[in-house]
Amino acid sequence: MKKNNRVFLLIGVVVLALFIAGTDSRESIFGHLLPLTENTVSYYCREGVVQATYLDHKVHLALPDGRSFVLPQVVAASGIRFSNGKVEFWSKGPNAFVTENNQTIYSDGVAGTVRYSGDTAIFTDSAKSFSFCYPKRFRLSGKGIGFTTDWRAGATEPGMVLAMVTIPKSYMPKTNFSEARFIIGKSSNPEALKHCFEEPQGSGTQRKRVLINGVPFIRLAFSDAGAGNLYETVSYRTKRGEECYAVEYTVHSTNIGMYSPDQGIQEFDKAKVFKVLETMAQSFRLW
């Protein structure tokens, strides 16, 4: 009887140890065991998801190719930089990238979380200030580090690209579809705020007021063409505090007349592409 008690006690100790170990670690989306800490951040890059656990003057980096590194912090002109002399991780605000031997291997990273519901991915930014849905077959990323005029179409003032989803040409092969991009951006620049609802000149813009999840937006639709290329943009603009937000998408296609019949290029299904992008825009929610 005493022997059985010792066996049960041993089993209990093992289970408790496993439980404690389970509370101190978690399995990442790559299969690595990482420390369970609020300092772990997922960066969604063009090439895959990079997971970074920020430690004291170093970072534990888990790459989607299965490799992991512990990199010491080094001097950076801007943002936070970690390097072992070969692999380098650089982050600033919600953005990051990774280089190896001075070549970028994971680019345009954006911090946040993604959860899935069937074929739909739901992204929430790291600051938990907004979320939106997109088809999980498409790639989520940011767009560089720091300020850029790419935060909305036609911008001349600096802002931030908060998230970007790219629909590649392969979505509609053998058609004149080139690419589509969905971008969420914002700017607190005074001039950007002043011109937040301004439409591009000479573009034949269509303008109307709409609501997206209870938030008023100005919807602008315009296009640009040149050298056989057509860019059609729908841009939703709103102000929140002292910031101008842009939720917009641009569809790039080529003139079907540029192709000879023997190439077999067909007119792409514009309604289908715009429906996917519009659904993404309508899912945008400011928290």
N, C-alpha and C positions, 0 to 999 in steps of 0.2 A: 504493500500500500504506500509505504514511504517512497519506494522507488518510483511508483506512478506519479506521486506528488512532485518528485524531482523532475520527471519528464515534462509534466504540465508546466512546471515553473520555468524550465528551460525553453519550452515552446513560447511561453508568454514573453520571456525576455527577448527572444529572437523577433517575435512579432512587433514588440514595442520598439526595438532597434530599427526595424524596417520602417515602421511608421514615422519615427523621428527622422530617419534618413530621407523619407519621402517628403517630409515637411520642409527639409533643408535644401531640396533640389527639385528640379523639374526637367522633364524631357522637352527639348526644344523641337521645333518643326523639322529639324535636320537629324534628330536622333541623338544629339549630344546631351549629356547631363550638365545643366548649368545651374549655378547658385540661384536660389529663389530670392530675388531682390527687386526692389522698386527701381534699381538702377539699370535694369535690363531693358534695352530699347531695340525694337525691330525696325530696320530701314528697308523699305521696298524700293529696290533698284531695277533698272532696265533688265539686268541679267539674272536677277533672283533676289532673295531676301537675305540680308546680312543682319546678324544678331550681335549686339554689342552690350556687354555688361561692364559698366563703368566702376572701376575700383579706385583705390587710393594711388593716384599718379600712374595708373596703367589701365588698360582695357583688355577684357577677354573677348576676343573676336571669334565668332562662329560663322563660317562661310557655307553657302549652299552646296559647294563642291565637296563638303565633308571635312575640310581642314579647319583647324582652330589654332589661334595664336594668342599669346599674352604679350601685348606690346607696351613698352614704357612710354610715358608722356614726354614729348620733346617740345622745344620752343616753336610757336606758331605765330605768324604775322597776324592771323585772324582766326577765330574759332579755336578748336581744340585738336591737337595733332598728336598721333601716337605712331611710333616707328621702331622697327628693329634693324633698320638699315636696308632691308629688302622689301618687306611688306609695310605699307603705310596706310593708316586710317585717319581720315580728316573729317571732322563734323563741325557744323555751325548751325545753331538753332535746330530746326527740324530736318536739316539736310546733311548728307554725308556721301563720301565716296571712298573707294579702296584702290590703291595702286600696288603693283608688284614689279620690281625692277624698273620703276619709273613709267610703267604702262598701266593705264586705268583698266581694272578688271571688273569692278562693280561701280556703275556710274549713276548719278542722279537719284541717290537714295532719299526717301522721304519717311519720316518717323510717324508711327501710328500703329493701329491694330486693325486686323481684318478678321471678320468672322463670316461664315458661309451658311447660306440657306439654299440648298439645292445647287443650281447653277449660278446663283447670285452671290457676289461678294459685297460685304458692307464695310466700308472703311470709315474709321474715326481717327481724326488727327491726334497727335500726342498731347496737345493742349486741351483735348476734348471740347473744342469750340464748334466743330461741325462734323457732319457725316454725309455720306452719299452711297448709293448702290451702283454696281457695274457688273457686267457679265464676267465671271471669273476666268474665262478663256483669254481675256485681254490683259495686257500688262499695265500694272500700276507703277508709277514712279514719281519723282519730283522733276526738277529741271535746273540742275546746277546748284551752286551754293551762293547765298547772298542775294543782293538786289539785282533785278533785271527788268527790262521793259517788256519782257515776254509775258508778264502777269495778265495782260489783256491785249486783244488785237488793237493795233494802232496806237498803243500807249507810247508816250515820249517821256513820261515820268517814271521813276523807279518804283518797283513794288516787289512782292514775293509770290512765287508760284508755290501754292500750298499742296497741290496734288495734280497729277496728270495721268490720263488713261489714253493709250494709243491703240487704234484699230489699224492693223497693218494691211498692206495691199493683198496679202494672202487670204484675207477674209472674203474677198470677191475676186478670185483669180480669173485670168483671161477676160477681164473687163477693163474699162477705162478708169476704174477706181484706183487712186494712188495711195491715199492714207486719210485717216481722220484723227483728230486730237480733241480730247475733252480736257479743259483746264479750269482749275479753281485758283484764283489769284486775289490778292488784296494789296492795298497801298494806303499808307497814312500820310503820304506826301501832300502838302497843302494844295499843290496844283492838280494832283490826281483827284483830290476831293472836289475841287472846284469844277473839274471837267468829268466827273464820274458818269453823268448821264448824257454826255455829249456824243453825238453821232459823227462818224467819219464823213468828211466833206466829199461831195461828188460821188457818193456810193449808192445813191437811190435807197437810202435806209428806210425800212419799215419799222414803225415805232408804236408800242402800246404798253399799257400798264397791266401787270398780272400779279397774282399771288402764288407763291410757292411755299407750301406748308405754313400758311398764315403770315408770311413775310412779304411785303410789297416790293416788287421789282419793276424796273423798266426793261422791256424786251426790245432789243434792236436786232434786226436782220439785214445783212448787207453782203455784198459779194465784190470780188476783185478778180480780174482776168489779165493774162498776158502770156505771150510766147506759147500759146496752146494749152495753158493751164488755167483752171478755174478754182477759186477758193470761195466757198460759201460759208458764212459765219452767222451763228445765232448767239447773241451775247445778252445775258441777264445781269443787270447791275442793281446794287442796293447799297445803302449806307448803314453801318452799324457803329454807333459812337463816332469816333474820328477816323473811321476807316471806310474805304470804298472797296466793295467786293465785286468780283466779276466771276460769273459762272457761265462758261461759254464753250462752244464747240465749233470746229472748222473742218469742213469736208473738202479735200483736195482731189480733183479729178482732171483728166486730160480730154482734149477735144477728140471725139470719136472719129472725126474726119481725118485725123493724122495717121490712121492705120489703114493698111491695104487689106482688102477682103481675104487674102490668103493667110493673114495673121490670125484670123478667127477671133478678133477682139469684139466683145459685145458691150452694149450700153449697160452700166451697172444699175442695180436696183436702188435708186436714190431714196425711195420711200422707206425701204427697209433700214438703210443706214441711218437716216434721220430719225426714225422711230426709236432705234436703239439709243442714240445720243440724247434725244429729247426725254426719254424715260430716265436716263441718268440725271439730267438737269432737274427734272421734276422731283427726284428723290432727295435733292440737296436739302439739308436741314441745319440751320444755325442753332446752337445750343445757348 
